[in-house]
Amino acid sequence: MLELDSITAGYDRRAPVFRDVSLTVAPGEAVGLLGPSGCGKSTLARVAALLHRPESGHVVLDGESVRGWRHRAPRRQRTAVGVVFQQPRMAADPRLRLRDLIAEPLRANGRRGEAAGARVAGLAVAVGLTDDLLARRPHEVSDGQLQRACLARALALRPRWLVCDEMTAMLDASTTAALVTAVERYRAETGAGLLAVGHDRTLLARWCDRTVDWTADPASRG
């Protein structure tokens, strides 16, 4: 279970982005978080991905309280969550070829054999990247192709939880469908839970088991 209990978070203690928000995602469940731009849903997604420390409240991951954030989180927790951001060009090192971008988490966790072997090739196939694209750098590919690589990177460590923060907001319909299909194929194979953040009600309704409306009373978020 991924549990966010009474979370207050922001970037200025005097003016939190939101207060006392709770949300749960069960193993294997796909939950959509719907809301307009600026409401704080991306900040909540970063909390769920262990990338942003809340000012108050508790995050529980697989029955264990989260006490460290970003690189201070225990490896077993930070590698349990894969995250895909809205803007791939801000999330990708422009110096890396796509092959090395996908392999980043493997190398960072001492799994260099997988980084240089079939694991990266398999991930590329799963998200629809061809060998010639893997040899290119971010400025040499489209936003959609780069986002495919970012999704592959998020899946590299076989996470039990996925956080997709507006993953398809900048993409055309065909690329959106391809990425959603890749996520759902991974979830079907692994039983991973999903938190999908967005403002497209139709997409979230089709993609997720249930959708939580950010504009609703916080007490109704479950």
N, C-alpha and C positions, 0 to 999 in steps of 0.2 A: 504494500500500500504506500502511495505517496500522499502524505497528509500535510497540509498547510493550515495551521490552527491560529486564528486570531492574529494574523500578520499585519503589522504596521511597518511601512517601508518608504524610503524616498532617498533624497540626496542632500537634504538639509533637515536637521532634527527639528528646527522650528517650524517647518512646513512640509510634513510628509506628503508623499504623492497619494497615499490612501491609508486608511486606518481599519484595523480589526476585520480583516478579510480572511475567510476560511474556504478551503477547497480541498477535495479529495479525488484521487484517481486510483481505482482498483487495478490489480494486476490484470493485464490483458484488455483493459477498458480504454476506449478512446473518448476523451472529454474535450469538447470545444469551449473556448472562452471567447465570448463575443462582446465587442464593445467598440465605441468610436475612438478615433485617434486622440491621444492625450489623456485617456482615462486612467492609465496606470497598468494596463494589462501586460505590457512588455516588462515593466519592473517586476510584476508578480512572476512572470515567466523566468526572469533571471534569478529570482529567489528560489523558484522550484528547481532550477538547473544548478543550484549551489554556487552561483556566480555573484550574488549580491546578498550581503548580510542584512537581515531585517532589523529594525530598531526594537521591535518586540514581537512576541509570538513564538511559535515553535514549528519546526519542520521535522517530520518523521519520515524516514526512508526505509522501507522494508523492516519496519518495527524498531528501528534504531534512531534515536534523536540525532539531528545534525548539529554539531558544535563547531565545526570549522568550515570555512568558505574558501572558494577558489583553490589555490594550491595548498592551503592549510587543511582542507578537508581530507580525511583518510582516503587512501587510494581506492579502497573497496567501494566507497560512496561516490567519489567524483567520477570514477569510471563506470558507474552504474547508470549514469545519465548522459545521453547524447543530445546535443542541441543544434538547431539550424536557425540562423538569424534571417531577418528580412533582407538585408543588404549584403549580398555575397562579397562585393568588392571591399567592404569595410571589414569583413571577417576573414579575408584571405591575404596571406603574405604575398605581395606582388612579385617577389623574387623567386618564388617556388614554382616549378612546373606542377601541373595538376597531379601527376603521379606522386610527387613528394608532398603535396598538400594533403592528399588522402592518407598518406603514410605517417603524417605528423604524430597522431596519438600513439601509434604503434612504437615509433622510435622513442617518444617521450616516456613510454612505460617499459622500456628495455626489451621490446619484441622486434628487434631489427631483422631477424630472419623472416618474419611475416611481412615486414615492411618491404623487403626486397623480393618477396616471392609471390605465390599465387593469390594470397589474400587480397592484395591491392587490385590485381587483375580481375578477381571475382567481384569485388565491390564496384569496379568500373562497369562491368557488364550489367550488374544489378540496377545501376542508375542510368544506363544508356549512353555511356561514354566509350568512344572507339580509341584504339591504340594511338592514332595520330593526334587525338586531342590530349591524351595524357602527356605528350611531350611538349605541350604549349604552356605558356605562362598566362596569368589572368588577363592581361591586356590583349592577348591574342585570341580570346574566346568571347562568346556572348554571355550576357547575364544568366541566361538559362543554362548554358553549359557549365558555367562556373558554379551555379547553385547545385547542379547535379554533383559536382565534385565535393561541395560542402556537405551535402547529404551523405555521400559515401564516407567522408571523414567522420561524420557523426555516428555512423554505423560501424566504424572500424573495430571498436573494442567490444562489439556485441552487447550494447547497453540493454538493461532491462526496462529502461524508461526513456522516452523520447519527448523532447520539448521542441515544438516547431512554432517559432514566433513569426507570424506573418510570412511564412516560408515562400508562399507563391504570390505575394502581393504585387511584385514587379514583373510577373511573368505572363506569357500568353496562355491561352486556354489549353493548347496541346501540351506544353511543357508542364503546366499545372497538373494535368491529368497524369502525365508520366511520373511526376514526383510523388503524387498521392498514391499511385499504384505501387511504386517502389516501397514506400513506407508500409502500405498495407500488406504487401508480400512479406516484408521483413517481420511484421507483427504476427502474421499467420504462422510463420516458421518458428518464432521464438516466444510468442506470448507476451511481448513487451507492451507496457502501458503507454498511452499517448496523451499529452496535453497539447492541443492545437489552438494557437491564439490567432484571432483574425477579426475582420469586420465584415466578411462576406457570409451573411446568414445562410444563404443557399448552399454554399460549399461546405460549411461546417455541419449543416443538417444532413447532407449526403455522406459526409466523411465519418462523422462521429456517432457514438452510441447515444450521447446526450450532449446538449449544449447549455452552458451556463451564461446567462445574460448579465454582463457587468453592471448594467444600469439598474438591475433589480436590487432589492434590499439585501445587504450583505448577509443577513441572517438566513436568506433563502439559498445561498450558495452552498452546495454540498459535495 
